[in-house]
Amino acid sequence: MTTTQQLYEKLQLLKTRFASLPESIPESTGDTSQFFIDPEDILNMGTSRALNKVFHWMWGYKDRGIRITSRRSQVSTTLRLLKETIPVADDHSIIGLWIDALDKAAEAAGGSVIQSGAGETTDYSLVCQDPSQQVPRTGPEPRRENTRGARVRTHTSFGGDS
């Protein structure tokens, strides 16, 4: 089973790969800020499945292959949604499958991961500037008011530039 810490490590690799996408990929193909996790979907499906639904809209279906077509807007929104979802995920395997599929697509698009001499990936610390956020939460997820169509904002705050 994938743990929260493993998801953060995979997310760092994805962030590194996204950051290294070649300049031949355009900066942006449109505004993706309208993509958010609907609170009603969270109540009906759970957080991880609600994210899955949003990513199907943004990226298509994993089994059909994902293509990276821009370097900024879609990528930034994807990283933001993953950062907001990981701490409250109810099914880590769904999140892990998306990160793996996106990483594979970024690699196919020319993104790379800088590695040290022993083949170990360097510096996971950029995923979460606050180490306390890397500890999985215990207890039930706090209930959110049903504000259909409103953006979901979690209390999780990450440093960095994505």
C-alpha positions, 0 to 999 in steps of 0.5 A: 500500500502506498503511504502518504510519505511515498506519495510526497516522494513521488510528487517531488519526482513529478515536480522535478520532471515537470520543471525540466520539460523542454521549451519546445512544449508551449507555456500554456494552452489555456486557463485551467484554474477553473479545475477544482474538486467539487465538495459535493463529489468529495461527500459522494465519492471521497476525496481521492475519487473526486480528484480522479474525476477532475483529472479525467477532465484535465488529462483524459484516461490513464489507460489511453495514455496522457500527453503533456501539451503545456508547461505551465497552467495545466501542470501547475494546477495538477501539482496544486490539486495533488498537494491539496489532496494527498494529506486528506486522501482516502485512497492512496492507490488512486493518487499514486496511479495518477502520479505514476501516469503523469510522471510517465507522460512527463518523461515521454515529453522529455522531462528528466529527473536529476540523479546523484551518482548512486542512482538515488534521486536527490532532495525530496525536501522541496515537496513540503517545506513544513515537515509536520505536513508529511505526517499522515493525519489520524481521525476522520476527515473534517466535514465541509459545508456543501457549497456546490461549485466552490473551490475546495481549499484545505488547510494544508500549506506548502512552500515552493513555487507551484 
